[in-house]
Amino acid sequence: MAWILIVFLILLGGLIAPFGDLLGTKIGKARFSILKLRPKKTATIVTIITGGFISSISIGLLILVSEEFRQRLFVDIPFLQRTLDESKKALIPLQEEQKKLEDKIIQKETELNKLKNDVREFRRGNIVIKRGQTLFIAEVYPSSDIKLDLAKIYNKADNFVRKIVIPSNKDLTNILLWRTSDIDKIEALASREGSWILIIKSATNVLRGDNYVLVSPDLLENKFIVRKGDVIKSSILGQSDLNLKSINLKIKSLLKETRDEIKSKGSQVSEINTRGNFVKKIRDFLQENQNIKFKLEVVSLRDSKTAEPIVVEINILKIES
């Protein structure tokens, strides 16, 4: 069927083409004009129309005779176009996800390269300030000109850090870089009633000789973390723990739990100071008291606020049976 149709279309085109050419020639000789065009141009237009007529007849015959052609033209092509459009829409989220992944890979590569550089600098001993290191701590109180008070603190912090990073350059000022949003947040909080602690930390590793230090400030409520005489942590020990090794392990565990406890309450100190020879006191106590249960207590020796040192002693007490 397809071969017959092809042969028919060839014959049809062969018959109509001379007819179109003949018609154009006749019109040209007759000096016929359409829309006031020259006869030659009129003949050309008639020839073009004849060619279009041939194509239209060919397509019409294909539609009329060939079911497969009708299927492809009216069903398959629109279906393929819809499928293509849907595929393009589905591809957009994938392209966005690919871009996000590429950006994340670039970010990770940048962080890795920076980390490698930091490690190299650290090995050479050029890092003078570590990321997250506390640089300056100051108390802040509400006042009529809180911006001026904060500016004085910023200047003190700037001078302090400059002596660490570039002590040889005494003329350089404003070594600390602040985010405007951080300063606005601090001013808004500090204007409220109460006592506050301004903690200024380094946001990056800093090398000796750097001209700036990016900081990450935070304003915390200056509240009491512990009071004098408070028992921060305690632990009960039995007869199986009455040896120096077990006691030492228990003391280390208690001090670690104490650090975790004060951190959870908001303390900004990293270490706990101990007072008194509590090891000797515990050893003497055990020599005089055998075959009993006892309790170790970590007791605060002073009132301590958010940024103040935590000073403790460890007491040992009998537990009545």
Number of C-alpha atoms within 10 A of each C-alpha: 7 11 8 9 15 13 11 14 19 12 12 14 17 12 12 15 17 12 14 20 18 14 16 24 17 13 19 19 12 11 13 17 15 12 6 8 12 13 18 16 15 20 27 16 15 19 21 15 13 20 17 12 15 20 14 12 15 19 14 12 14 18 16 11 14 14 11 11 15 14 12 13 12 11 11 13 12 12 12 12 11 12 12 12 12 11 11 11 11 11 12 11 11 11 11 11 12 12 12 12 12 12 12 12 12 12 12 12 12 12 12 12 12 13 13 12 12 19 13 13 17 15 10 9 11 15 20 16 21 17 15 14 15 17 19 18 18 17 16 21 17 16 13 8 9 17 17 11 14 20 11 12 18 18 15 14 19 21 18 14 20 25 12 15 22 18 15 11 12 10 7 14 13 16 20 19 14 15 11 8 8 15 14 12 13 18 15 12 15 24 17 12 10 13 14 21 21 21 18 20 21 21 18 16 19 21 21 15 16 13 16 19 23 17 22 21 22 15 20 21 18 21 17 15 20 22 16 13 14 15 18 19 18 18 14 15 16 12 11 9 15 18 11 13 10 12 17 12 11 17 20 11 12 20 21 14 16 22 18 13 15 19 15 11 13 17 24 21 15 12 13 14 12 17 11 11 10 15 16 10 13 17 16 11 15 17 9 7 12 11 10 14 18 21 14 20 20 24 22 23 19 16 16 19 20 22 23 15 17 26 19 24 17 23 17 20 13 13 12 7 5
